[in-house]
Amino acid sequence: MVDDSKTGAYVILTIIKPDQTFLSLKGIVTKSGEFIVPLMLDASSLVGQYKVVAKYNAAEIGAASFNVE
């Protein structure tokens, strides 16, 4: 959730893969400050730890990680 949100603004998620390559995904922020950004993984996805960093208005608003086994 984003504080002081502006409808139509974007949250940028940077996903850092286990091999240290990355991809960026955009999510539109709603007026309530919520956003959804789907991340698709399949059988060919790399095994290991992924890190997700969220930014809004160029400021980091959170980070998380997860493992694919």
Secondary structure, DSSP 8 states (H G I E B T S, - for coil): --TT--TT-EEEEEEE-TTS-EEEEEEE--TTS---------TTS--EEEEEEEEETTEEEEEEEEEE-
